[in-house]
């Protein structure tokens, strides 16, 4: 998903929509510093609050974990991680999905595939 896709998705909700979850301020993704990341929070947020956090990604200059300055636009890939110092290779996202869907959390997608297939 790109930053533009994420923003458009949230904009489709009616003004004042209250989400059960929220997002952190944006940060440089440790996997690729030129890409943006957010953490999911258990703090409910409105549509407008989520959009405000997304807009911060367009306005700021961000710094990579090991250096460099980055800015983001509609075509920047979006990731979700607990913080700017962590790269979970999808584990953070998988954990949140399992939690939200009240399903079992898998250590890796391979673990999930084996349990689903066999």
C-alpha positions in Angstrom: 0.0 0.0 0.0 1.2 3.5 -0.8 0.8 6.6 1.3 -1.6 7.9 -1.3 -3.7 4.7 -1.1 -3.7 4.8 2.7 -4.9 8.4 2.7 -7.6 7.8 0.1 -8.8 4.8 2.0 -9.3 6.8 5.2 -10.9 9.7 3.2 -13.6 7.4 2.0 -15.1 7.2 5.5 -17.7 9.8 6.5 -16.5 12.8 8.4 -16.4 12.1 12.2 -16.0 8.3 11.8 -14.6 6.8 15.0 -12.1 4.0 14.5 -11.4 1.5 17.3 -7.7 1.9 16.6 -5.3 4.7 15.7 -1.9 5.3 14.3 1.3 6.9 15.6 3.1 9.8 14.0 5.0 8.7 10.9 8.6 7.6 11.0 11.2 6.3 8.6 10.8 2.5 8.2 13.9 0.6 9.3 13.5 -1.9 6.5 14.0 0.8 3.8 14.5 4.3 5.2 13.0 5.9 2.1 9.7 4.3 3.1 7.3 5.5 5.8 5.9 3.5 8.7 3.3 4.0 11.5 2.6 2.0 14.6 -1.0 0.9 15.3 -2.3 2.1 18.6 -5.2 1.0 20.8 -6.3 4.6 21.2 -9.5 5.2 19.3 -9.1 7.9 16.7 -11.5 9.8 14.4 -11.1 9.9 10.6 -9.8 13.4 11.0 -7.2 12.4 13.6 -5.9 9.6 11.4 -5.7 11.9 8.4 -3.8 14.4 10.4 -1.2 11.7 11.3 -1.0 10.7 7.6 -0.5 14.3 6.5 2.5 14.6 8.8 4.2 12.1 6.5 3.9 14.5 3.6 5.2 17.5 5.5 8.1 16.3 7.5 11.7 15.4 6.9 12.5 12.0 8.4 15.8 10.4 9.4 16.8 6.9 8.8 17.9 4.6 11.7 21.5 4.7 10.4 21.3 8.2 8.9 20.0 10.1 5.9 17.1 12.4 5.4 13.9 11.4 3.6 10.6 12.9 2.5 7.5 11.0 1.5 4.8 11.4 -1.2 1.7 9.6 -2.6 3.9 6.9 -4.1 5.8 6.0 -0.9 5.2 2.5 0.4 3.6 2.3 3.9 4.6 -0.2 6.6 3.5 -0.8 10.1 6.0 -1.4 12.9 6.1 -0.8 16.6 8.7 2.0 16.3 11.5 3.4 14.2 14.1 1.1 15.7 12.3 -2.2 14.9 12.0 -4.2 11.7 9.8 -7.2 12.2 9.6 -8.6 8.6 5.8 -8.6 8.8 5.5 -10.1 12.3 4.0 -6.9 13.7 1.3 -6.7 11.0 0.5 -10.4 11.4 0.2 -10.1 15.1 -2.2 -7.2 14.8 -4.3 -8.9 12.2 -4.6 -12.0 14.4 -5.5 -9.9 17.4 -8.1 -7.9 15.5 -9.6 -11.0 14.0 -9.4 -12.9 17.3 -7.4 -15.7 15.7 -4.2 -17.5 16.5 -1.0 -15.5 16.0 1.6 -17.2 13.9 5.4 -16.7 14.3 5.8 -16.5 10.5 3.7 -16.9 7.4 5.3 -20.3 6.9 3.9 -21.4 10.3 0.5 -20.1 9.3 0.7 -21.9 6.0 1.6 -25.3 7.6 -1.2 -25.0 10.2 -3.7 -24.1 7.5 -2.6 -26.8 5.1 -2.0 -29.7 7.5 
